[in-house]
Amino acid sequence: MFSLTRTALRTRAVAPLRLSFRFNSTINKINASSLVGTYSQGPITVRYTSEHEWIAQHPDGVSFVGITKYAADALGDATFVELPEVDDELSAGDSMGSVESVKSSSEIYAPVSGKVIEVNEALNDSPQLINEDPMGEAWLAKLQVEEKIESNDELLTEEQYHASLHEDGH
């Protein structure tokens, strides 16, 4: 998550070691080789919530929803994932399931309104995918969404999401 750099000061004495941390912005990016990244050839719009969910929308309105790497790391080892039902109509902010871990349980909220068209059944047998690839193979649900998420002011861009993590001291 952080990279270390060493700066040596040229003096007669032993140079002190100065560490600086730089946020690694790739940890909360969609896994381009997963179904989320390969579903369509068109551009993918990715947005985040302040509750650490992500949504990746394809040109046809099909949108994958999951939790960020930050959220997966904070939860610890996932032991159970509750998924929504196919054909559920969700409104933005509705609970759409939960992830349980050895540390805690966390509700997952719909980032936008839409209809559940598929759920990731692989998570039923392998909840640990949440920890292994939260931004790809561990997508939770696929929604059909009418609105274009890029114009939704309630959602955060990648830069805004990363800035919010820094502001919160993460």
C-alpha positions in Angstrom: 0.0 0.0 0.0 2.9 2.3 0.6 6.2 2.6 -1.1 9.3 3.6 0.8 12.0 5.9 -0.5 15.3 6.6 1.1 16.9 10.0 1.0 20.5 10.3 2.0 21.9 13.6 3.2 25.5 14.3 2.3 27.2 15.2 5.6 30.2 14.1 7.6 28.1 12.1 10.0 26.1 9.0 9.2 23.3 10.0 6.9 19.9 9.7 8.6 17.3 7.5 6.9 14.2 9.5 5.9 11.1 7.6 5.0 8.3 9.0 3.0 5.1 7.2 2.1 3.4 7.5 -1.2 -0.1 6.1 -1.6 -0.3 3.3 -4.1 -3.3 4.2 -6.2 -3.5 0.8 -7.9 -4.9 -1.1 -5.0 -8.5 0.1 -5.6 -8.5 -0.4 -9.4 -10.7 -2.9 -11.3 -8.9 -6.1 -12.2 -8.8 -5.7 -16.0 -8.4 -9.4 -16.6 -11.5 -10.4 -14.6 -15.1 -10.6 -15.9 -15.6 -7.1 -14.6 -12.9 -5.8 -16.9 -13.6 -8.0 -19.9 -17.4 -8.0 -20.0 -17.5 -5.5 -22.9 -15.1 -3.8 -25.2 -16.5 -0.3 -24.5 -15.1 2.1 -21.9 -15.9 1.2 -18.3 -16.9 3.9 -15.8 -15.8 3.1 -12.3 -17.1 5.0 -9.2 -16.9 4.5 -5.4 -19.0 5.2 -2.4 -17.8 6.6 1.0 -18.8 3.2 2.4 -16.2 1.5 0.3 -18.3 -0.1 -2.4 -17.3 0.2 -6.1 -19.5 0.1 -9.2 -18.1 -0.5 -12.7 -20.6 0.4 -15.5 -20.3 -0.8 -19.1 -21.8 1.0 -22.1 -25.0 -1.1 -22.1 -25.8 -0.1 -18.5 -24.7 -3.5 -17.0 -22.9 -2.6 -13.8 -20.8 -4.8 -11.5 -20.8 -4.0 -7.8 -18.3 -5.1 -5.1 -16.3 -3.8 -2.2 -12.9 -2.1 -2.4 -9.6 -3.6 -1.5 -9.5 -1.2 1.4 -12.8 -2.6 2.7 -11.7 -6.2 2.2 -8.5 -5.6 4.1 -10.4 -3.9 6.9 -12.8 -6.9 7.2 -10.1 -9.5 7.4 -10.7 -13.1 6.2 -14.1 -13.4 4.7 -16.1 -16.4 5.9 -19.6 -15.8 4.4 -21.1 -13.6 1.8 -24.9 -12.9 1.6 -25.9 -11.9 -1.9 -29.1 -10.3 -3.2 -31.7 -12.2 -5.1 -31.8 -12.1 -8.9 -34.6 -9.8 -10.1 -34.5 -7.7 -6.9 -35.2 -4.0 -7.6 -32.7 -2.0 -5.6 -32.8 1.7 -4.8 -29.6 3.6 -4.1 -28.6 3.0 -0.4 -30.6 -0.3 0.0 -28.9 -3.1 1.7 -28.0 -5.7 -1.0 -26.2 -8.2 1.2 -23.4 -8.5 3.6 -19.9 -9.9 4.1 -19.0 -11.7 7.3 -15.4 -12.3 8.4 -13.6 -13.6 11.5 -13.4 -10.0 12.7 -16.9 -8.5 11.9 -19.9 -8.4 9.6 -20.5 -5.5 7.2 -23.6 -4.6 5.2 -23.2 -3.9 1.5 -25.3 -1.1 0.1 -26.4 -0.5 -3.5 -24.5 2.5 -4.9 -27.3 3.2 -7.4 -30.7 2.1 -8.3 -31.1 -0.9 -10.6 -32.3 -4.5 -11.1 -30.2 -7.4 -10.0 -29.6 -9.5 -13.2 -26.9 -11.9 -11.8 -25.1 -12.6 -8.6 -21.6 -14.1 -8.2 -22.5 -17.6 -7.1 -18.7 -18.4 -6.7 -18.7 -16.4 -3.5 -21.1 -19.0 -1.9 -18.4 -21.7 -2.0 -15.4 -19.4 -1.9 -16.0 -16.3 0.2 -12.2 -15.9 0.4 -12.3 -14.5 -3.1 -13.3 -11.2 -1.3 -9.8 -11.1 0.1 -8.0 -12.4 -3.0 -9.5 -10.2 -5.7 -12.1 -7.8 -4.3 -11.9 -5.5 -7.4 -12.4 -8.3 -9.9 -13.4 -11.9 -9.5 -15.2 -11.2 -6.2 -17.8 -8.9 -7.7 -21.0 -9.3 -5.7 -23.8 -8.5 -8.1 -24.5 -7.5 -11.7 -27.1 -4.8 -12.0 -29.0 -3.3 -15.0 -28.8 0.4 -14.3 -30.6 3.0 -16.4 -28.7 6.1 -15.3 -25.1 6.9 -16.4 -23.1 6.7 -13.2 -20.5 9.3 -14.4 -23.1 12.0 -13.8 -24.1 10.8 -10.3 -22.7 13.4 -7.8 -23.2 11.0 -4.9 -20.5 8.7 -6.2 -16.8 9.3 -6.0 -14.2 9.2 -8.8 -11.1 7.2 -8.1 -9.2 10.4 -7.2 -11.9 11.5 -4.8 -12.1 8.1 -3.2 -8.3 8.0 -2.6 -8.4 11.5 -1.2 -11.2 10.4 1.2 -9.0 7.6 2.4 -6.2 10.0 3.1 -8.5 12.5 4.8 -9.7 9.7 7.1 -6.1 8.8 8.0 -6.0 5.5 6.0 
